[in-house]
Amino acid sequence: MGDRIVQALSQASQRVGKKLSEDAAKAIQDMYKDVGSKTEDVIKRTAEADTVHAKKLISLANKLARNDAKVAVTAEEKSAKLTVDNSLRRQIRNILGGEGEDFDHVAVVDASRFPESAQHIREAQSGRIWQGSRIIEDDEDAAKPMILTVAREGADDNRAESLSGIATEPGKDRDEYPLAMFEEGGFGASVKHILSADNQAAGASIGKQLTGVPNGAKVLIKVVQP
């Protein structure tokens, strides 16, 4: 089953002009060898990954391979290697969503209806971080998580923290990712000036999709392009 997932990921690498290394392919095979009934979901999500996520998947796969190749001798080295390994595997699972163990719900953002919100989410999830109208970081290691934790009671504090020091612009909102209603929002969030109508409509759509979802639930924020 791992071979089919590797094949789908290799096809994604071809779309972005990169080659998946043999070591990375093996790392992915080892990671998904016990997926079982969720294999088809993983393959489907890999095959449908857009260019931004394909690039991130390939980068993560190669990082996982390099970490696997490290020789850890001391307890500290082994602990550090395990920490990196778990982080990389979690990021890959979060993108593919194939094991179903990391999130409880999915909130979809339709790029055809909310283009500016969708673009900002894609950017933040790939490591392009905004502060108003300027990019302050553009590094995949700074990527904001795709899976967020509902924490509505902290929304006001998170919003105050993330928007602090960022000026307003006429006709535009300061769009936050992660959103203030999630535990991961607040200080360090990407905040981008986008059209007010786009921001408010996208926020209303996400809010409606999560009606009744309790605090503490894990939500995959997924941008789709119909």
RAPEMO-V817327 format. One record per backbone hydrogen bond with DSSP energy under -1.0 kcal/mol. CO is the residue of the C=O (numbers start at 1). NH is the residue of the N-H. Records with the same first field share a line. If there is no record, write none. Layout:
# RAPEMO-V817327
CO->NH / NH
This chain:
# RAPEMO-V817327
1->5
2->6
3->7
4->8
5->9
6->10
7->11
8->12
9->13
10->14
11->15
12->16
13->18
14->17
21->25
22->26
23->27
24->28
25->29
26->30
27->31
28->32
32->35
35->38
36->39
38->42
39->43
40->44
41->45
42->46
43->47
44->48
50->54
51->55
52->56
53->57
54->58
55->59
56->60
57->61
58->62
59->63
60->64
61->65
62->66
63->67
64->68
65->69
67->70
74->78
75->79
76->80
77->81
78->82
79->83
80->84
81->85
82->86
83->87
84->88
85->89
86->90
87->91
88->92
89->93
90->94
91->95
92->96
93->97
105->220
107->222
109->224
110->114
114->118
115->119
116->120
117->121
118->122
119->123
120->124
121->125
123->128
124->144
127->139
129->136 / 137
130->191
131->134
132->193
134->131
137->129
139->142
140->143
146->221
148->219
149->183
150->216
151->154
152->155
154->158
155->159
156->160
157->161
158->162
159->163
163->166
169->172
171->196
173->175 / 194
175->192
177->190
179->182
181->151
182->185
186->189
190->177
191->132
192->175
194->173
195->199
196->200
197->201
198->202
199->203
200->204
201->205
202->206
203->207
204->208
205->209
206->210
208->211
210->213
214->217
217->150
218->104 / 105
219->148
220->107
222->109
224->111
